[in-house]
Amino acid sequence: MAMLKPGRLWDKVRSHVGTTVENSISPATRNLKSRISDPGVEKTTSVCPYCAVGCSTLVYHRDGRIIDIEGNPDSPINAGTLCPKGSATFGLHVSPYRQTKVKYRRPYSGEWEELSLERAMEMISAHLKKARDENWQDEDDQGRKLNRSQAVASIGGATIDNEENYLITKLFHSMGFTRITNQARI
């Protein structure tokens, strides 16, 4: 097998991998810029709305409209990466199918109607107070003081972080709702 001289080997490799082209990038490609570098685009640091890990995101927006959402490379939690759900956050916010108004279906109705947020909050508050008042327990069968209601339940979700769970717990306790525990003694 014949040995190539060192200079000739490099010349042979260069001719096969395209390094002999002076400028392989077209002027059109060279002038491309990302939409996040357009004038007037602002960047806001936020948190991914899915699981409670707390991955940091960068939200790019202009004139009240979201342009892009990406992982924050300065975050010690996710270092700029996002899971598939986190990567879909942009689509979650800008989807034309996203519901942005309160919808309510009255009992036995087959139609949804739009309500104002204020009206919906009033209805929720009234239902919550009614359930609390109708199921209030001053004391148990042995006369022990309870001052509670167990008529309302709250189920957490993957999108609720520790701080939100803490606030929900405090809210429910302040209204007298307590958690149901197994009271059987072993």
Number of C-alpha atoms within 10 A of each C-alpha: 3 4 6 10 8 8 8 10 11 11 12 11 12 13 11 9 9 10 12 12 10 7 8 9 9 8 9 7 8 8 7 8 9 6 11 17 10 10 8 10 16 17 17 10 14 16 16 23 19 17 14 16 16 18 23 25 28 20 22 19 17 14 9 7 11 16 17 16 24 21 23 21 14 12 15 10 13 17 14 16 17 18 12 8 14 22 16 14 20 16 15 14 15 13 10 9 9 10 9 8 11 14 15 13 11 10 7 6 9 7 10 11 11 11 13 11 12 9 11 15 12 12 12 11 12 12 12 14 13 13 15 19 13 10 14 17 15 12 12 10 6 6 8 9 11 13 13 20 22 15 15 13 11 11 5 11 11 10 14 17 16 12 10 13 15 11 11 15 15 13 12 16 14 11 13 17 21 18 15 9 6 6 6 5 4 3
